Amino acid sequence: MKANLALMDKLGFHFGAKIVRGAYMAQERNRAADMGYDDPIHDSYEDTCNMYDQVVETVLQRVSHTPAEVMVASHNEESVQLAAQRYANILPS
């Protein structure tokens, strides 16, 4: 995500992403094997949730300085609550 955001800054394009938590595990593992890079799937559900929350945090921080819009849609109630709290903390007063 950070590399894509840096590329967006450098080349001046708009970036969109769907951040998922485990929806495409088999496809990602197969793609990694086919293309010869490390398996991108985290070792545990907890690690996956932590990374998801870090990515949401990065996006929220990033868009807080732009006219961009973000939607966080997750079946994980804790992630939604965390995103709402973090968003409230970065809003200008």
C-alpha positions in Angstrom: 0.0 0.0 0.0 2.7 2.5 0.9 4.6 1.8 -2.3 1.4 2.4 -4.3 0.7 5.7 -2.4 4.3 6.8 -3.1 3.9 6.0 -6.8 0.7 7.9 -6.8 2.5 11.0 -5.4 5.3 10.6 -7.9 3.2 10.1 -11.0 0.2 12.2 -10.0 -2.6 9.7 -10.4 -5.6 8.8 -8.2 -5.4 5.6 -6.3 -8.2 3.2 -5.5 -8.0 -0.1 -3.6 -10.2 -2.7 -2.0 -8.6 -3.9 1.2 -9.6 -7.4 2.1 -8.9 -9.7 5.0 -8.5 -13.3 3.7 -10.9 -13.3 0.8 -8.4 -14.2 -1.9 -5.9 -16.3 0.0 -5.7 -19.3 -2.4 -5.4 -17.0 -5.4 -2.7 -14.9 -3.8 -0.7 -18.0 -2.7 -0.9 -19.4 -6.3 0.1 -16.1 -7.8 3.1 -15.8 -5.5 4.2 -19.3 -6.4 3.7 -18.7 -10.2 5.5 -15.4 -10.1 8.3 -16.5 -7.7 7.8 -14.1 -4.8 7.2 -14.8 -1.1 3.7 -15.9 0.0 2.0 -12.6 1.0 -0.5 -14.3 3.4 0.0 -13.7 7.1 0.7 -16.6 9.4 -2.3 -16.0 11.7 -5.7 -14.3 11.7 -4.4 -11.9 14.4 -1.5 -10.9 12.1 -3.9 -10.4 9.3 -6.2 -8.2 11.4 -3.3 -6.1 12.6 -2.1 -5.5 9.1 -5.6 -4.6 7.9 -5.9 -2.1 10.7 -2.5 -0.6 9.9 -3.5 -0.2 6.2 -6.7 1.5 7.2 -4.8 3.8 9.5 -2.4 4.7 6.7 -5.2 5.4 4.3 -7.1 7.5 6.9 -4.0 9.5 7.7 -3.3 10.1 4.0 -6.8 11.2 3.0 -7.2 13.5 6.0 -5.2 16.1 4.0 -7.1 15.6 0.7 -10.6 15.8 -0.7 -10.5 12.0 -1.1 -13.3 9.8 0.2 -12.9 6.5 2.0 -15.4 3.8 2.9 -14.4 1.2 5.5 -16.7 -1.8 5.1 -15.9 -4.8 7.2 -17.7 -7.7 8.9 -15.2 -7.2 11.8 -16.8 -4.9 14.3 -13.6 -4.2 16.1 -12.0 -2.9 12.9 -15.0 -0.7 12.1 -14.9 0.8 15.6 -11.1 1.3 15.4 -11.4 3.0 12.1 -14.2 5.3 13.4 -12.1 6.2 16.4 -9.0 6.9 14.4 -11.0 9.0 11.9 -12.5 11.1 14.7 -9.0 11.7 16.0 -7.6 13.0 12.7 -10.5 15.3 11.8 -9.5 19.0 12.0 -11.1 20.8 14.9 
